[in-house]
Amino acid sequence: MAFYGLNPDMLAQCATKLAQAEQRFTNAQLEYLRQYYTVNKYPLSHHLHTIAEQWNTEDFDFFISLADWFIGRRMAEQQIEERRYRGRRVAG
């Protein structure tokens, strides 16, 4: 049987990067990112730069962690949707 969903290895890698990125942020920063994510799930690089400036951080690794966080969140949402879809197919 062919696999047509998201690559499980890629999902695992994104989940790992998301967890690592979340360790770099404070609880207040994570709350801000979660609220920001509800408004803009696909921020451009200048949006990430603006967030980093607001937090007085010009660290390149921090910037990459921001990007990893947004990618990881989107992939986690897609994984949840795929599991729901598969569950409905099995139940249906």
N, CA and C atoms as a LAMMPS dump frame, in Angstrom:
ITEM: TIMESTEP
0
ITEM: NUMBER OF ATOMS
276
ITEM: BOX BOUNDS ff ff ff
-5.0000000000000000e+02 5.0000000000000000e+02
-5.0000000000000000e+02 5.0000000000000000e+02
-5.0000000000000000e+02 5.0000000000000000e+02
ITEM: ATOMS id mol type element x y z
1 1 1 N 0.838 -1.172 0
2 1 2 C 0 0 0
3 1 3 C 0.889 1.242 0
4 2 1 N 0.593 2.172 -0.862
5 2 2 C 1.388 3.393 -0.987
6 2 3 C 1.023 4.378 0.118
7 3 1 N 2.001 5.162 0.52
8 3 2 C 1.795 6.183 1.545
9 3 3 C 1.619 7.522 0.848
10 4 1 N 0.475 8.171 1.084
11 4 2 C 0.191 9.439 0.423
12 4 3 C 0.146 10.622 1.378
13 5 1 N 0.335 10.382 2.657
14 5 2 C 0.261 11.456 3.636
15 5 3 C 1.597 12.145 3.825
16 6 1 N 1.712 12.817 4.93
17 6 2 C 2.951 13.507 5.276
18 6 3 C 4.02 12.491 5.642
19 7 1 N 5.243 12.794 5.314
20 7 2 C 6.368 11.911 5.611
21 7 3 C 6.568 11.839 7.124
22 8 1 N 6.449 10.647 7.709
23 8 2 C 6.584 10.528 9.172
24 8 3 C 7.951 10.97 9.691
25 9 1 N 9.014 10.742 8.916
26 9 2 C 10.345 11.175 9.347
27 9 3 C 10.436 12.697 9.405
28 10 1 N 9.841 13.348 8.411
29 10 2 C 9.852 14.805 8.389
30 10 3 C 9.034 15.36 9.557
31 11 1 N 7.904 14.726 9.848
32 11 2 C 7.077 15.167 10.973
33 11 3 C 7.822 15.021 12.289
34 12 1 N 8.541 13.921 12.441
35 12 2 C 9.319 13.708 13.669
36 12 3 C 10.418 14.754 13.799
37 13 1 N 11.066 15.072 12.682
38 13 2 C 12.126 16.082 12.7
39 13 3 C 11.549 17.456 13.061
40 14 1 N 10.403 17.797 12.494
41 14 2 C 9.764 19.081 12.81
42 14 3 C 9.326 19.135 14.27
43 15 1 N 8.824 18.019 14.791
44 15 2 C 8.417 17.977 16.199
45 15 3 C 9.618 18.179 17.113
46 16 1 N 10.748 17.594 16.743
47 16 2 C 11.971 17.76 17.532
48 16 3 C 12.433 19.21 17.509
49 17 1 N 12.415 19.818 16.318
50 17 2 C 12.833 21.218 16.203
51 17 3 C 11.884 22.143 16.961
52 18 1 N 10.596 21.821 16.939
53 18 2 C 9.621 22.62 17.68
54 18 3 C 9.918 22.553 19.175
55 19 1 N 10.175 21.358 19.675
56 19 2 C 10.479 21.194 21.107
57 19 3 C 11.759 21.932 21.482
58 20 1 N 12.766 21.854 20.62
59 20 2 C 14.027 22.548 20.891
60 20 3 C 13.823 24.059 20.87
61 21 1 N 13.033 24.537 19.916
62 21 2 C 12.773 25.977 19.822
63 21 3 C 12.02 26.463 21.054
64 22 1 N 11.037 25.685 21.501
65 22 2 C 10.254 26.106 22.662
66 22 3 C 11.102 26.192 23.922
67 23 1 N 12.171 25.43 23.996
68 23 2 C 13.061 25.495 25.154
69 23 3 C 13.829 26.812 25.2
70 24 1 N 14.001 27.448 24.05
71 24 2 C 14.734 28.722 24.003
72 24 3 C 13.889 29.905 24.45
73 25 1 N 12.564 29.746 24.43
74 25 2 C 11.673 30.863 24.713
75 25 3 C 11.162 30.821 26.149
76 26 1 N 10.864 32.005 26.669
77 26 2 C 10.23 32.095 27.984
78 26 3 C 8.737 31.797 27.824
79 27 1 N 8.053 31.602 28.926
80 27 2 C 6.607 31.365 28.867
81 27 3 C 5.877 32.548 28.243
82 28 1 N 6.306 33.758 28.574
83 28 2 C 5.679 34.957 28.004
84 28 3 C 5.899 35.011 26.493
85 29 1 N 7.096 34.661 26.048
86 29 2 C 7.374 34.654 24.615
87 29 3 C 6.547 33.59 23.902
88 30 1 N 6.424 32.417 24.506
89 30 2 C 5.612 31.355 23.906
90 30 3 C 4.154 31.776 23.799
91 31 1 N 3.65 32.434 24.824
92 31 2 C 2.268 32.911 24.786
93 31 3 C 2.099 33.933 23.661
94 32 1 N 3.062 34.831 23.519
95 32 2 C 3.019 35.817 22.437
96 32 3 C 3.022 35.115 21.083
97 33 1 N 3.909 34.128 20.914
98 33 2 C 3.988 33.409 19.644
99 33 3 C 2.688 32.672 19.341
100 34 1 N 2.081 32.073 20.332
101 34 2 C 0.807 31.365 20.12
102 34 3 C -0.286 32.338 19.677
103 35 1 N -0.326 33.514 20.298
104 35 2 C -1.311 34.517 19.899
105 35 3 C -1.009 35.037 18.499
106 36 1 N 0.263 35.283 18.22
107 36 2 C 0.668 35.757 16.896
108 36 3 C 0.307 34.718 15.84
109 37 1 N 0.494 33.45 16.168
110 37 2 C 0.229 32.356 15.235
111 37 3 C -1.241 32.302 14.833
112 38 1 N -2.138 32.651 15.748
113 38 2 C -3.558 32.633 15.402
114 38 3 C -3.89 33.682 14.346
115 39 1 N -3.098 34.74 14.289
116 39 2 C -3.318 35.816 13.325
117 39 3 C -2.529 35.585 12.038
118 40 1 N -1.3 35.078 12.167
119 40 2 C -0.415 34.934 11.013
120 40 3 C 0.361 33.624 11.12
121 41 1 N -0.122 32.599 10.431
122 41 2 C 0.532 31.286 10.481
123 41 3 C 1.734 31.199 9.551
124 42 1 N 1.844 32.129 8.637
125 42 2 C 2.928 32.108 7.655
126 42 3 C 3.701 33.429 7.659
127 43 1 N 4.4 33.73 8.75
128 43 2 C 5.124 35.005 8.797
129 43 3 C 6.314 35.007 7.835
130 44 1 N 6.539 36.146 7.232
131 44 2 C 7.706 36.315 6.371
132 44 3 C 8.922 36.622 7.236
133 45 1 N 10.083 36.594 6.625
134 45 2 C 11.311 36.792 7.399
135 45 3 C 11.332 38.151 8.09
136 46 1 N 10.773 39.183 7.449
137 46 2 C 10.787 40.494 8.11
138 46 3 C 9.846 40.518 9.32
139 47 1 N 8.802 39.69 9.315
140 47 2 C 7.951 39.582 10.504
141 47 3 C 8.727 38.944 11.65
142 48 1 N 9.483 37.89 11.342
143 48 2 C 10.296 37.234 12.371
144 48 3 C 11.362 38.191 12.896
145 49 1 N 11.932 38.978 11.999
146 49 2 C 12.937 39.962 12.406
147 49 3 C 12.312 40.996 13.351
148 50 1 N 11.089 41.419 13.052
149 50 2 C 10.392 42.379 13.909
150 50 3 C 10.144 41.794 15.299
151 51 1 N 9.739 40.526 15.351
152 51 2 C 9.531 39.868 16.65
153 51 3 C 10.84 39.835 17.426
154 52 1 N 11.921 39.453 16.759
155 52 2 C 13.229 39.393 17.425
156 52 3 C 13.644 40.775 17.931
157 53 1 N 13.381 41.813 17.148
158 53 2 C 13.708 43.174 17.583
159 53 3 C 12.891 43.573 18.808
160 54 1 N 11.613 43.204 18.83
161 54 2 C 10.764 43.524 19.984
162 54 3 C 11.325 42.904 21.256
163 55 1 N 11.954 41.76 21.118
164 55 2 C 12.522 41.059 22.274
165 55 3 C 13.996 41.39 22.469
166 56 1 N 14.483 42.412 21.74
167 56 2 C 15.877 42.858 21.835
168 56 3 C 16.87 41.718 21.608
169 57 1 N 16.589 40.922 20.601
170 57 2 C 17.446 39.787 20.28
171 57 3 C 17.82 39.847 18.81
172 58 1 N 19.086 39.96 18.542
173 58 2 C 19.578 39.958 17.171
174 58 3 C 20.372 38.684 16.878
175 59 1 N 20.223 37.691 17.72
176 59 2 C 20.935 36.422 17.6
177 59 3 C 20.373 35.619 16.427
178 60 1 N 21.25 35.19 15.527
179 60 2 C 20.82 34.427 14.355
180 60 3 C 20.169 33.112 14.763
181 61 1 N 20.723 32.431 15.749
182 61 2 C 20.15 31.163 16.209
183 61 3 C 18.742 31.366 16.769
184 62 1 N 18.529 32.478 17.432
185 62 2 C 17.207 32.792 17.958
186 62 3 C 16.225 32.995 16.809
187 63 1 N 16.673 33.68 15.767
188 63 2 C 15.853 33.903 14.576
189 63 3 C 15.472 32.565 13.945
190 64 1 N 16.432 31.65 13.84
191 64 2 C 16.166 30.321 13.281
192 64 3 C 15.181 29.57 14.171
193 65 1 N 15.308 29.727 15.479
194 65 2 C 14.367 29.082 16.4
195 65 3 C 12.944 29.598 16.181
196 66 1 N 12.812 30.887 15.9
197 66 2 C 11.489 31.434 15.583
198 66 3 C 10.921 30.767 14.334
199 67 1 N 11.737 30.675 13.297
200 67 2 C 11.288 30.041 12.054
201 67 3 C 10.927 28.578 12.3
202 68 1 N 11.766 27.86 13.037
203 68 2 C 11.49 26.452 13.356
204 68 3 C 10.192 26.308 14.136
205 69 1 N 9.932 27.252 15.039
206 69 2 C 8.717 27.181 15.843
207 69 3 C 7.478 27.279 14.955
208 70 1 N 7.467 28.243 14.039
209 70 2 C 6.305 28.405 13.165
210 70 3 C 6.132 27.208 12.235
211 71 1 N 7.214 26.701 11.689
212 71 2 C 7.132 25.523 10.82
213 71 3 C 6.638 24.321 11.615
214 72 1 N 7.185 24.141 12.798
215 72 2 C 6.774 23.021 13.638
216 72 3 C 5.301 23.073 14.005
217 73 1 N 4.81 24.265 14.312
218 73 2 C 3.387 24.409 14.648
219 73 3 C 2.497 24.057 13.462
220 74 1 N 2.877 24.537 12.276
221 74 2 C 2.077 24.217 11.089
222 74 3 C 2.082 22.719 10.81
223 75 1 N 3.237 22.088 10.93
224 75 2 C 3.329 20.652 10.68
225 75 3 C 2.529 19.868 11.717
226 76 1 N 2.544 20.306 12.958
227 76 2 C 1.763 19.631 14
228 76 3 C 0.272 19.724 13.686
229 77 1 N -0.174 20.884 13.221
230 77 2 C -1.58 21.04 12.839
231 77 3 C -1.935 20.123 11.682
232 78 1 N -1.047 20.045 10.693
233 78 2 C -1.308 19.173 9.551
234 78 3 C -1.361 17.714 9.975
235 79 1 N -0.504 17.336 10.894
236 79 2 C -0.494 15.964 11.38
237 79 3 C -1.805 15.643 12.109
238 80 1 N -2.292 16.574 12.899
239 80 2 C -3.564 16.371 13.601
240 80 3 C -4.698 16.209 12.6
241 81 1 N -4.726 17.064 11.581
242 81 2 C -5.77 16.969 10.565
243 81 3 C -5.695 15.638 9.827
244 82 1 N -4.493 15.186 9.524
245 82 2 C -4.342 13.912 8.824
246 82 3 C -4.827 12.754 9.691
247 83 1 N -4.525 12.792 10.976
248 83 2 C -5.006 11.739 11.885
249 83 3 C -6.526 11.748 11.973
250 84 1 N -7.122 12.923 12.022
251 84 2 C -8.588 13.011 12.038
252 84 3 C -9.174 12.423 10.763
253 85 1 N -8.568 12.762 9.637
254 85 2 C -9.041 12.259 8.35
255 85 3 C -8.957 10.737 8.302
256 86 1 N -7.824 10.198 8.726
257 86 2 C -7.66 8.742 8.722
258 86 3 C -8.633 8.078 9.688
259 87 1 N -8.864 8.705 10.823
260 87 2 C -9.826 8.17 11.786
261 87 3 C -11.231 8.117 11.214
262 88 1 N -11.62 9.163 10.482
263 88 2 C -12.946 9.183 9.856
264 88 3 C -13.049 8.121 8.773
265 89 1 N -11.962 7.906 8.026
266 89 2 C -11.98 6.888 6.969
267 89 3 C -12.112 5.493 7.557
268 90 1 N -11.402 5.249 8.656
269 90 2 C -11.463 3.934 9.296
270 90 3 C -12.844 3.713 9.913
271 91 1 N -13.381 4.757 10.547
272 91 2 C -14.679 4.642 11.208
273 91 3 C -15.831 4.605 10.206
274 92 1 N -15.61 5.248 9.056
275 92 2 C -16.688 5.436 8.094
276 92 3 C -16.971 4.274 7.268
